[in-house]
Amino acid sequence: MGDQLQENKFQKLTTEAVPKLICQLAIPTIISMLITSLYVMADTYFVGQIDTQSTAAVGVSFSVMSIVQAFGFFFGHGSGNYIARKLGAQEYETAGRMAATGFFLSFGFGIFIWLVGELFLEPICLGLGSTPTILPYSLRYLGTVLWGAPFMAASLTMNNQMRFQANAAYAMVGIASGALLNILLDPILIFTFDMGVAGAGLSTVISQMCSFSILLFMTRRGGNIRIEARNFKPTWELVKEIAYGGSPSLCRQGLSSIATILLNTAAGRYGDAAIAGMSIVTRICLFINSCIVGFGQGYQPVCGFNYGAKLFARVRKGFWFCVRSEAIFLCCMAILSYIFATDIVSWFRADDPEVIAIGAEALRWQVLPISLSAWTVSCNMTLQTIRQPARAITLAAARQGLFFIPLILTLPYLFGLKGVEMCQALADALSFLLAIPLMLPTLREWRG
């Protein structure tokens, strides 16, 4: 029965119209990505009703959450890319071994991050950019959130494995359930039980455990590859494939965490309001980018299956469809965000004019080149899926590593707070230029 479902899936992904396929797979994936970003958005919104220091503490702690996400995506994308190619080649047993390997390694790394984080909690909070006034709030929030690290990492791995199997709708159910629970629990624990910022952390942990349980159940539905302990046989070959397919994600998310730390440190020179304002803008842009990442992730199973089946014309068609669709969406978001920047930022911290002023200015800077990300994200996802690790890692490292880190270390000294606000916009533009020579050789190959 399982093999028949996989065969039907193979026929669908290699024969149906590419734009239709991508849209079908992208809708639940976009919803999953948006809901995932709501975890932090919800905490930022409700904590923003307390005070500026609590808002800043959530922003400071986001760097550690990014590290957990980095390993979840590393094992999820690494194993998922391999699973998609093996399903395209109709090698179902090998795909099953990879699914178990990715899941258990991800959960294990989540436990490691939790233990290290709790042992060195205060030094970590200080290293992340907490000021003396923010530190007590960071300790309470991050100390609680870390308990959910194993469940968060493993949930992201399962989510991506199902997505690469073209079962994004099942993944969406698990992610959505946890996020909605988080939104419901936040005001109850923060205000009704008077737990403050620690209540936001506890809400996140409970929600992540809920998502984990549902996703694990969903691996046994809809033709998904089951997570079986007996299939956990981490050979060097499988670990190497995870590293090849997942390194771009680990690099991108890891550098994002470092970039956030440096951003908080640079903003901290201008006070708690600057940290809070930049944290809010980071969440807003994360929410917008979730849409194009979700759309691109709807394209990845189509890319993986058809690349494995050597149907390169279909992969090329899917790539250009993604670039066009994402560019149109991002242009619309940029216009709206630029015009209504002040109103958008004020949703999160309405009673602090300084936070609103800093956040609105930073948001306008960041949305100016945002439509260029359509090309950059599509290139990165394609190179990652077709197993071009060197080029994929280079491009993944570009936005937050090669460009953002040098900019955040220099521009604030030249332009002050405005230098902090404009760094991400310049990094996005430079990443777009780098993606052109990295992707063109592959596009020429497929045309030939």
Solvent accessible surface area in square Angstrom, and as a share of the most:
residue,aa,sasa,rsa
1,M,183,0.82
2,G,41,0.39
3,D,91,0.47
4,Q,99,0.44
5,L,62,0.31
6,Q,12,0.05
7,E,52,0.23
8,N,78,0.40
9,K,23,0.10
10,F,33,0.14
11,Q,86,0.38
12,K,84,0.36
13,L,1,0.01
14,T,13,0.08
15,T,92,0.53
16,E,58,0.26
17,A,60,0.47
18,V,3,0.02
19,P,41,0.26
20,K,112,0.48
21,L,1,0.01
22,I,0,0.00
23,C,49,0.30
24,Q,76,0.34
25,L,17,0.08
26,A,1,0.00
27,I,106,0.54
28,P,16,0.10
29,T,4,0.02
30,I,38,0.19
31,I,66,0.34
32,S,4,0.03
33,M,25,0.11
34,L,37,0.18
35,I,20,0.10
36,T,19,0.11
37,S,6,0.04
38,L,49,0.24
39,Y,22,0.09
40,V,11,0.06
41,M,24,0.11
42,A,8,0.06
43,D,1,0.01
44,T,3,0.02
45,Y,92,0.35
46,F,35,0.14
47,V,0,0.00
48,G,1,0.01
49,Q,90,0.40
50,I,64,0.32
51,D,34,0.18
52,T,13,0.07
53,Q,48,0.21
54,S,1,0.01
55,T,1,0.00
56,A,0,0.00
57,A,0,0.00
58,V,1,0.01
59,G,2,0.02
60,V,0,0.00
61,S,0,0.00
62,F,12,0.05
63,S,0,0.00
64,V,11,0.06
65,M,9,0.04
66,S,1,0.01
67,I,64,0.33
68,V,2,0.01
69,Q,22,0.10
70,A,1,0.01
71,F,44,0.18
72,G,0,0.00
73,F,20,0.08
74,F,25,0.11
75,F,7,0.03
76,G,0,0.00
77,H,5,0.02
78,G,1,0.01
79,S,0,0.00
80,G,0,0.00
81,N,1,0.00
82,Y,8,0.03
83,I,0,0.00
84,A,0,0.00
85,R,37,0.14
86,K,46,0.20
87,L,2,0.01
88,G,4,0.04
89,A,51,0.40
90,Q,80,0.36
91,E,74,0.33
92,Y,49,0.19
93,E,142,0.63
94,T,27,0.15
95,A,0,0.00
96,G,8,0.08
97,R,84,0.31
98,M,0,0.00
99,A,0,0.00
100,A,0,0.00
101,T,0,0.00
102,G,0,0.00
103,F,11,0.05
104,F,66,0.28
105,L,41,0.21
106,S,0,0.00
107,F,53,0.22
108,G,36,0.35
109,F,79,0.33
110,G,0,0.00
111,I,64,0.33
112,F,123,0.51
113,I,19,0.10
114,W,58,0.20
115,L,86,0.43
116,V,53,0.31
117,G,4,0.04
118,E,56,0.25
119,L,137,0.68
120,F,111,0.46
121,L,31,0.16
122,E,87,0.39
123,P,85,0.53
124,I,45,0.23
125,C,0,0.00
126,L,90,0.45
127,G,51,0.49
128,L,7,0.04
129,G,13,0.13
130,S,10,0.07
131,T,30,0.17
132,P,119,0.75
133,T,79,0.46
134,I,0,0.00
135,L,25,0.13
136,P,59,0.37
137,Y,55,0.21
138,S,0,0.00
139,L,51,0.25
140,R,114,0.41
141,Y,5,0.02
142,L,0,0.00
143,G,13,0.12
144,T,31,0.18
145,V,2,0.01
146,L,2,0.01
147,W,142,0.50
148,G,1,0.01
149,A,3,0.02
150,P,7,0.04
151,F,45,0.19
152,M,19,0.08
153,A,0,0.00
154,A,0,0.00
155,S,5,0.03
156,L,7,0.03
157,T,0,0.00
158,M,1,0.00
159,N,8,0.04
160,N,0,0.00
161,Q,4,0.02
162,M,2,0.01
163,R,4,0.01
164,F,0,0.00
165,Q,2,0.01
166,A,18,0.14
167,N,16,0.08
168,A,4,0.03
169,A,50,0.39
170,Y,72,0.27
171,A,2,0.01
172,M,45,0.20
173,V,61,0.35
174,G,0,0.00
175,I,6,0.03
176,A,17,0.13
177,S,35,0.22
178,G,0,0.00
179,A,1,0.01
180,L,102,0.51
181,L,52,0.26
182,N,0,0.00
183,I,54,0.27
184,L,118,0.59
185,L,33,0.16
186,D,0,0.00
187,P,41,0.26
188,I,74,0.38
189,L,19,0.09
190,I,3,0.02
191,F,92,0.38
192,T,104,0.60
193,F,130,0.54
194,D,123,0.64
195,M,72,0.32
196,G,20,0.20
197,V,4,0.02
198,A,20,0.15
199,G,0,0.00
200,A,0,0.00
201,G,0,0.00
202,L,59,0.29
203,S,0,0.00
204,T,3,0.02
205,V,10,0.06
206,I,65,0.33
207,S,0,0.00
208,Q,7,0.03
209,M,85,0.38
210,C,37,0.22
211,S,3,0.02
212,F,29,0.12
213,S,66,0.42
214,I,45,0.23
215,L,0,0.00
216,L,62,0.31
217,F,107,0.45
218,M,29,0.13
219,T,4,0.02
220,R,101,0.37
221,R,107,0.39
222,G,35,0.34
223,G,15,0.15
224,N,12,0.06
225,I,24,0.12
226,R,120,0.44
227,I,14,0.07
228,E,36,0.16
229,A,75,0.58
230,R,179,0.66
231,N,30,0.16
232,F,74,0.31
233,K,114,0.48
234,P,66,0.42
235,T,70,0.41
236,W,188,0.66
237,E,103,0.46
238,L,8,0.04
239,V,52,0.30
240,K,74,0.31
241,E,22,0.10
242,I,2,0.01
243,A,40,0.31
244,Y,77,0.29
245,G,3,0.03
246,G,0,0.00
247,S,26,0.17
248,P,0,0.00
249,S,0,0.00
250,L,53,0.27
251,C,33,0.20
252,R,66,0.24
253,Q,33,0.15
254,G,22,0.21
255,L,35,0.17
256,S,22,0.14
257,S,2,0.01
258,I,83,0.42
259,A,3,0.02
260,T,13,0.08
261,I,40,0.20
262,L,42,0.21
263,L,16,0.08
264,N,3,0.01
265,T,63,0.36
266,A,3,0.03
267,A,0,0.00
268,G,21,0.20
269,R,130,0.47
270,Y,77,0.29
271,G,32,0.31
272,D,25,0.13
273,A,12,0.09
274,A,0,0.00
275,I,0,0.00
276,A,0,0.00
277,G,0,0.00
278,M,2,0.01
279,S,5,0.03
280,I,0,0.00
281,V,0,0.00
282,T,34,0.20
283,R,2,0.01
284,I,11,0.06
285,C,8,0.05
286,L,60,0.30
287,F,65,0.27
288,I,11,0.05
289,N,25,0.13
290,S,3,0.02
291,C,20,0.12
292,I,3,0.01
293,V,36,0.21
294,G,0,0.00
295,F,26,0.11
296,G,1,0.01
297,Q,3,0.01
298,G,0,0.00
299,Y,1,0.00
300,Q,1,0.01
301,P,1,0.00
302,V,0,0.00
303,C,0,0.00
304,G,0,0.00
305,F,1,0.00
306,N,0,0.00
307,Y,57,0.22
308,G,25,0.24
309,A,31,0.24
310,K,152,0.64
311,L,67,0.33
312,F,72,0.30
313,A,76,0.59
314,R,44,0.16
315,V,0,0.00
316,R,54,0.20
317,K,113,0.48
318,G,0,0.00
319,F,0,0.00
320,W,82,0.29
321,F,37,0.16
322,C,1,0.00
323,V,18,0.11
324,R,137,0.50
325,S,34,0.22
326,E,3,0.01
327,A,30,0.24
328,I,118,0.60
329,F,66,0.27
330,L,0,0.00
331,C,62,0.37
332,C,66,0.40
333,M,51,0.23
334,A,17,0.13
335,I,105,0.53
336,L,89,0.44
337,S,5,0.03
338,Y,99,0.37
339,I,107,0.54
340,F,99,0.41
341,A,0,0.00
342,T,64,0.37
343,D,77,0.40
344,I,25,0.13
345,V,0,0.00
346,S,27,0.17
347,W,161,0.57
348,F,10,0.04
349,R,21,0.08
350,A,79,0.61
351,D,107,0.56
352,D,27,0.14
353,P,106,0.67
354,E,95,0.43
355,V,0,0.00
356,I,23,0.12
357,A,64,0.50
358,I,14,0.07
359,G,0,0.00
360,A,4,0.03
361,E,60,0.27
362,A,0,0.00
363,L,0,0.00
364,R,66,0.24
365,W,64,0.22
366,Q,15,0.07
367,V,1,0.00
368,L,112,0.56
369,P,19,0.12
370,I,6,0.03
371,S,30,0.20
372,L,56,0.28
373,S,13,0.08
374,A,2,0.01
375,W,26,0.09
376,T,18,0.10
377,V,28,0.16
378,S,1,0.01
379,C,0,0.00
380,N,10,0.05
381,M,10,0.04
382,T,0,0.00
383,L,0,0.00
384,Q,4,0.02
385,T,0,0.00
386,I,5,0.02
387,R,86,0.31
388,Q,57,0.25
389,P,32,0.20
390,A,77,0.60
391,R,53,0.19
392,A,0,0.00
393,I,58,0.30
394,T,52,0.30
395,L,5,0.02
396,A,4,0.03
397,A,13,0.10
398,A,0,0.00
399,R,68,0.25
400,Q,21,0.09
401,G,10,0.10
402,L,92,0.46
403,F,45,0.19
404,F,6,0.03
405,I,31,0.16
406,P,64,0.40
407,L,30,0.15
408,I,4,0.02
409,L,94,0.47
410,T,70,0.41
411,L,17,0.09
412,P,6,0.04
413,Y,154,0.59
414,L,127,0.63
415,F,113,0.47
416,G,23,0.22
417,L,43,0.21
418,K,95,0.40
419,G,0,0.00
420,V,2,0.01
421,E,8,0.03
422,M,27,0.12
423,C,0,0.00
424,Q,17,0.07
425,A,6,0.05
426,L,64,0.32
427,A,0,0.00
428,D,8,0.04
429,A,32,0.25
430,L,70,0.35
431,S,1,0.01
432,F,49,0.20
433,L,106,0.53
434,L,46,0.23
435,A,0,0.00
436,I,59,0.30
437,P,79,0.50
438,L,25,0.13
439,M,0,0.00
440,L,60,0.30
441,P,56,0.35
442,T,4,0.02
443,L,6,0.03
444,R,136,0.50
445,E,125,0.56
446,W,25,0.09
447,R,161,0.59
448,G,101,0.97
